[in-house]
């Protein structure tokens, strides 16, 4: 699903500032490539890991702040028109 949409692949954590952030996808439909990129701290990701491994997803309500991805990720968004380079930092 590499061409499926922003947020449709699982990546290793990225360093944003001084924090390791795990990028995932929030989707109201359950279809990851229709969702919105979400960044979780290592602690929050650790709390969800077992459920992700067993079910392939987690169901949660999210609260966070919209943030711009670092410029080094601009190439990921280059092929998408009118897609803001944002993620929800939970």
N, C-alpha and C positions, 0 to 999 in steps of 0.2 A: 504493500500500500504506500510505497514511497511517493507516488503521484496522487495519493488519495486526498491530501489536504494538509494544511498546517496542523501539527500536533498528532498526526496519525502514526508516528513511530516512537518507540521508547529509546531514549538516549541515556548515556551516562550522565551523572550530575555535571552541571556547568558551574563555573565560578563567576559569581556576580558580586562585585565588591569583595568582601571578606567571607562570603557565605557560599556554601555548596547548595545549589538549587536543583531539584529534580523536576524536569518538565513533564507534565502529563496533560491530559485533555479533560475538560468538563463538557458534558453533553447532556442535554435534556432528552435526547432520543436514544442514548445508549450506543450510538454509532460514533466511534472516536474521530473519524475524519470529518464529521459534521460539527465538531465541538470547538471549544475555545482553549488556547494554551493556558495552563495553570502551572505555577511554580511552587513547589513544596520544599520546606526546609528538610534537612536530613532527619530530624526528629519526627516530623509529621509523616514523611515517607516511610520511616521505620514502623510507625503505628499501623500503616496500611499494607505493608509488604506481604504479610501472610495471606491476607484476603485477596490481594491482587494475584498472587501466585495460585491460589486455590480456585477463585472464581473468574479471574481475568479482569475484574473491575471492582470498584468500591462505590457505594452509594452514600453520599454525604451532602449536606448543605455547606456552602462555602462562603466565607467572608474574607475579603482581602482588599488590596489596593492595586489599581492598574498601574503597570510600570512598562517602560520601553525596554525591549531586549537590547543588549549591548550591540554596538555597530558591527561587531564581527559576525553576527548572525543575519545581517542584511541579505546575504546571498540566498538564504533559505526562502525569503519572502519575494525575491526579485521577480519570479515568474507569475506571481499572483497580483492581479489588479485590484486596487482599492481594499487591500487587506492591511490593516494597521499593524505595525511591528510592536504589538503589545502582548503582555501576558498578565494574568491575575496572580499577584504574589499573595499566597494564603498564609 
